[in-house]
Amino acid sequence: MHRTLSAALVAAALSSASPALAQAKPDMPDMPGMKMSSSPQMDMANPPTTLIDVELAHTTSGTSVQPASTPIPMLMSDYKGWMLMLHGTAFVADTQQQAQNHRGGNRFFSTNWIMPMAMRQLGPNAKYGQLTLRTMFSLEPATISSRQYPELFQQGETAFSKPIIDGQHPHDFFMEVAALYDLRLGERTLLSFYAAPVGDPAIGPTAYPHRQSASEDPIAALGHHQQDSTHIAFNVLTGGITWRWLRFEESGFHGAEPTEQRWGFQPSPNGLAIDSYSSRITFSPAPNWTSQYSIAHITSPEALYPLENQQRQTASIMYNRPIGAHNDTTSMPGMDMAMPATGNWSTTLLWGRTKSLPQNENDSSIENSYLLESLLNFRTRNYIWTRIENAGRSNELLLPPGSPLPPNFTESPIGHVAAYSFGYDRDYRFIPHLLTAPGAQFTTYTTPSALVSTYGHHPWGVVLFVRFRITK
């Protein structure tokens, strides 16, 4: 059944690429921001080099950005004044997670997403206004059984009204439905607006499913719920202003995380009203660098603790460096273009912190998580990567997986888990516009003293997978 669903996912991704998209020019390199040559904002001949260029490309979730030099595989085409783009990735994976006391488990599953988007010039002075319409879908509600896949020490959200322990929940079918409008106020100033019934507010860096340094890793970061779990939120409104390499943003959104009914817009117990807010500052001084700091007040994010609000802070630095022939040039009719790089190195350093804000302030707790990710793409088709984490965990991990919360249970920090992941995969082209990469990842954990009797000192996990990615 799961193999059938996974095959259907790949077929859906291919069928979503319309004939017009399939005709995207084969000699154009994969670049992070493809832009229509009729506008200063949209010049297909040149990759983005500035923070404003990256924002106008809108190739990540929400209004987050990666370094301007980051490669973004896609299909693209023009249609009646619109630029059409299609991104997507799917992993078909089998994992084995092993710890003592029968913790962990085996599972065949698929993590996946596909993102169609369209943009055009629009406004009183169309030369300086850009409208972007973007959606993002995932079939994970069908390709992840039991409402979770095994991942040791992972926490957050629920499955069958019980806390998820040693597992990661699927994403919603609607990961994002959004409209973005950007207006140039001058050569170096950009005013931006983002509205999404479901989308990503201004919290944290680009979320892990869309982050280049995590793009070959089939499973979630342990610090997901301290760092970027808000990348699927309801009723998001964001406004931002950019001057050269500096950007300020403010968001309002609904704070409760999605329910287990992941196929539609299911309201949380306290509705869908905008009840939470966030602020983010982004600094991108050069094409290979970007950094951000954000702070948010989130109302009742976890269904099992409805009276508990959160303050969340994140800070991150992202570095990206193309490797290979990108400095060479080739002549094409009417333009000079940089040759695509034969490799790329992408790294993210990320801190996330959640502070609970219960009704009784004396019961508040703080959890920190730290992440270092690095991905090296070399000789065009080869990828090696590592993810190193130190993530604060709570006493929920002392409960048997699949059990309900005991009466009067109070969640509190219990220690930090260290995780060390290493992986490799290699691209092959078996199907037009689809890269296929078989690969493997191994993770070893170091258990805090309070959890050694439950998990052992060094549990481990391995994932064997095939990754599919839409490309030109």
C-alpha positions, 0 to 999 in steps of 0.5 A: 500500500505504501509503495503504491502511494509513494509511486502515486506521489512521484507520478503526481509531481510529474503530471503537475508539470504542465507541457508549458513547464516541460518546455523550460529552456534546457540551457538555462542553469538552475538559479535561485531567482528566475526573473522576467527580462522585461522588468528590473525585478525579473531578469532571467539572465542573471542569478540574484545577488542581493537580499532584494533579489532573493526576496523577489524570487520567493523560492522558499516558504513564507518570506524567509530567505537563503543566501543569494547564491543558493541553487534552487532546482525548478521547472519554469516557463512564461505564459501570458505575462506570468512566470510559472515555476514548479519545485518539489522533492519526495523521499521514499524511505525505510528507517530503523531506529534502535534503543533499549527497552524496545524504543524506536521501530521500523517504518516504510514511509515517504516525506514529500512536498510540491510547490507550484507558483506564479508571478507577474508585474502588477500595480499602478506602476507595473514596472515596480510591483510584483504579485506572486501566488504560491501553493505548497502541498504534501501527500504525507497524510497518506504516505506516513502511516499511524500519523507518525514515522519513527525518530528517536527522541523526537517530540511534538504534537499528537497522534490519536490524541496521545503525545508523539514520543520518538516520532515525527508527525506528517505535514498537512496536505495544504502546507501553504496557500499564499499571495505575496506583493512586493513594491519597490520604493526605490532602487534599494528599498522594497515594501512587501506583504504576505497573506496566507490562510495557511502559511509561514510567519516571520519566525526563524530561518527557512524551515528544514524541508526547504533549507538547502543544507537540509535538502538531502536529509529525509527526516526532521531535525530534533529541534524542529519544535524549538526552531521552525515548527510554525512553518505551517500556521493558519491565517498569517499576515506579514509586512516587511521593509528591506533596505539594501541588505537589511530587512524588518518583518512583523507577522500576526498568525494563529498560534495553535499547531495543526490538528491531526485532521491533515487533509483540510483547514481544520480549526484548533479548539480555540478557532483560527483567529490571529492571536500570536505575533512575531518579529524578525530582522534579516541581515544579508551582507553578501551573496553567500551569507544571510542571518536572522534573529526572530522572537515570537509570542505564540498562543496555545501551540500544543493541543495537550497543553491548551493553557500554555503559551510560548515565547520563541526565539531563534537566531541563525547564520547561513552560508552558501558557496557555489563550487566549480565552473560558475566563474566561467562564462559562455556566450548565448544569443543576446546575453552573456551568462555564468556557467552553472556551478558543478558543486555547492557547499551549504551550511546552517548554524541555528539556535532555537529557544522556547519558554513556556508561559503558563498561567502560573509563571513559577511553572515556566520552563525553557528548552534550547536547541542547537543545530549545525548542518552542512551539505556538500554537492561535488562533481555535480551528482554527489552529495555528502552531509552532516547534521549535528544537534544538541536539543533540549527534551522534556520528561514526556520521553519517560512515558511509553510511546503511544500512551496518554498523558497521566492525570495532572502531568506537568511537562518539564525539561529533563536534559539535552540529547546530542545527535550526529547524522551523516549521509550520502546520495547520488543523482541519476536521470532516469525520467525527464525533469526528475532527479533520482538519488538513492542514499543512506543516512546514519545517526548516533545519539548521546543520551542525557543521564536522566534518560539512560535507563530508558534508551541506553547510552548510545541509541542509533538510527539508519535511513535508506531512501530514494530521493526524487527532485523536480529539475529543469 
